[in-house]
Amino acid sequence: MRKRILKQLRNNRGFTFIEIMIVVLIMGILATIVGVNVIGQSKSAKIKATKGQIKNFETTLILFKTTCGFFPSTEQGLEALREKPSFGKDCKGYPEGGFLDKEIPNDPWNNPYQYKSPGEHNKAYDIWSDGDTDSDNPEPIGNWEEKNAE
């Protein structure tokens, strides 16, 4: 019995160097595949977040127009949603505390959102993000894209 146990112990020497290297290689390949997919999803998530924030601005701008009778001018900008503009058309029904209770956020690339009224894309106003300005081919993401896609 003792000889059989010693024989089994000699046969159970562990993994060879080649076996370990094959496992490390497979793990590296899997990590690369996952990494590439995550990076691609990150860009897609930023674009979706930008479009969602632009929709939120549009909803608030409609509320502004319903209350004030006009959209903020380009000069008044999106800041008119937070604080009553001190110049330009006067909004007599402007609510105390503004239409937004938070600061105007930057886009996911940490750049300010752009606003122009009247807009150039068949709207009373344009809202857009310049997108990933660090990329080789930055493309703006704007409120006009939904209409063009239909």
C-alpha positions as CSV (number, residue, x, y, z in Angstrom):
1,M,0.0,0.0,0.0
2,R,2.8,2.4,0.9
3,K,4.5,1.7,-2.5
4,R,1.3,2.5,-4.3
5,I,1.0,5.9,-2.5
6,L,4.6,6.8,-3.3
7,K,4.0,5.9,-7.0
8,Q,1.0,8.1,-7.1
9,L,2.8,11.0,-5.5
10,R,5.6,10.8,-8.1
11,N,3.0,10.8,-11.0
12,N,1.3,14.0,-9.6
13,R,4.1,16.5,-10.2
14,G,1.9,19.4,-11.2
15,F,1.7,21.4,-14.4
16,T,4.5,21.7,-16.9
17,F,5.9,25.0,-18.0
18,I,4.3,24.6,-21.5
19,E,0.8,23.9,-19.9
20,I,1.1,27.1,-17.8
21,M,2.2,29.1,-20.9
22,I,-0.8,27.9,-22.9
23,V,-3.2,28.9,-20.1
24,V,-1.5,32.4,-19.9
25,L,-1.8,32.8,-23.7
26,I,-5.5,31.9,-23.6
27,M,-6.1,34.3,-20.8
28,G,-4.3,37.1,-22.8
29,I,-6.4,36.4,-25.9
30,L,-9.6,36.5,-23.8
31,A,-8.6,39.8,-22.1
32,T,-7.8,41.4,-25.4
33,I,-11.3,40.4,-26.8
34,V,-13.1,41.7,-23.7
35,G,-11.0,44.9,-23.7
36,V,-11.8,45.7,-27.3
37,N,-15.5,45.1,-26.7
38,V,-15.6,47.2,-23.6
39,I,-13.8,50.2,-25.3
40,G,-16.3,50.0,-28.1
41,Q,-19.2,50.0,-25.7
42,S,-17.8,52.9,-23.8
43,K,-18.0,55.2,-26.9
44,S,-21.5,54.0,-27.6
45,A,-22.6,54.6,-24.0
46,K,-21.2,58.2,-24.2
47,I,-23.1,58.9,-27.4
48,K,-26.3,57.5,-25.9
49,A,-25.8,59.6,-22.7
50,T,-25.2,62.7,-24.9
51,K,-28.4,62.1,-26.9
52,G,-30.4,61.6,-23.6
53,Q,-29.0,64.8,-22.1
54,I,-29.9,66.7,-25.3
55,K,-33.5,65.3,-25.0
56,N,-33.6,66.6,-21.4
57,F,-32.6,70.0,-22.6
58,E,-35.3,70.0,-25.3
59,T,-38.0,69.1,-22.7
60,T,-36.8,71.9,-20.5
61,L,-36.6,74.4,-23.4
62,I,-40.2,73.6,-24.3
63,L,-41.2,74.3,-20.7
64,F,-39.2,77.6,-21.0
65,K,-41.0,78.6,-24.2
66,T,-44.4,77.6,-22.7
67,T,-43.8,79.9,-19.7
68,C,-41.9,82.7,-21.4
69,G,-43.3,82.7,-24.9
70,F,-39.9,82.4,-26.6
71,F,-36.8,80.3,-26.7
72,P,-33.6,81.7,-25.1
73,S,-31.4,83.5,-27.6
74,T,-28.0,82.2,-28.5
75,E,-26.4,84.8,-26.2
76,Q,-28.6,83.8,-23.3
77,G,-27.8,80.1,-24.0
78,L,-28.7,77.1,-21.9
79,E,-27.8,79.1,-18.8
80,A,-31.2,80.8,-19.2
81,L,-32.7,77.5,-18.0
82,R,-31.0,78.0,-14.6
83,E,-31.1,81.8,-14.1
84,K,-33.4,84.4,-15.4
85,P,-31.6,86.2,-18.3
86,S,-30.6,89.7,-17.4
87,F,-30.6,90.9,-21.0
88,G,-32.6,90.2,-24.2
89,K,-36.3,89.4,-24.1
90,D,-37.9,89.5,-20.6
91,C,-39.6,86.4,-19.3
92,K,-42.3,87.7,-17.0
93,G,-43.3,84.2,-15.7
94,Y,-39.8,83.0,-15.0
95,P,-40.1,80.7,-11.9
96,E,-38.1,81.4,-8.8
97,G,-35.1,78.9,-8.8
98,G,-35.2,78.6,-12.6
99,F,-36.2,75.6,-14.7
100,L,-33.2,73.4,-13.7
101,D,-32.1,73.0,-10.2
102,K,-28.7,71.7,-11.1
103,E,-25.7,73.1,-13.0
104,I,-25.7,72.7,-16.8
105,P,-23.6,69.5,-17.1
106,N,-20.8,69.1,-19.6
107,D,-21.0,66.3,-22.2
108,P,-19.4,62.9,-21.5
109,W,-16.1,64.1,-23.0
110,N,-16.2,67.0,-20.5
111,N,-16.9,69.7,-23.1
112,P,-19.8,72.2,-22.7
113,Y,-23.0,71.6,-24.7
114,Q,-23.5,74.1,-27.5
115,Y,-26.8,76.0,-28.1
116,K,-27.9,78.3,-31.0
117,S,-31.2,80.0,-31.5
118,P,-32.5,80.2,-34.1
119,G,-31.0,76.9,-35.3
120,E,-29.5,76.0,-38.7
121,H,-31.1,72.6,-38.9
122,N,-34.8,73.3,-39.4
123,K,-35.5,73.9,-35.7
124,A,-36.1,76.9,-33.6
125,Y,-32.8,76.0,-31.8
126,D,-29.9,73.6,-32.1
127,I,-28.3,71.8,-29.2
128,W,-25.2,69.8,-29.7
129,S,-22.1,68.3,-28.3
130,D,-18.8,68.5,-30.3
131,G,-18.3,64.8,-29.4
132,D,-14.9,63.3,-28.9
133,T,-12.7,66.2,-29.9
134,D,-9.6,64.1,-29.2
135,S,-10.4,61.6,-31.9
136,D,-9.2,61.9,-35.5
137,N,-12.7,62.4,-36.9
138,P,-14.9,64.2,-34.3
139,E,-18.5,64.3,-35.2
140,P,-21.0,66.6,-33.5
141,I,-24.0,64.9,-31.8
142,G,-27.0,67.2,-32.1
143,N,-30.8,67.4,-31.7
144,W,-31.2,67.4,-35.5
145,E,-29.9,63.8,-35.9
146,E,-33.3,62.2,-35.0
147,K,-35.1,64.1,-37.7
148,N,-32.5,63.2,-40.3
149,A,-32.6,59.5,-39.4
150,E,-36.4,59.2,-40.0
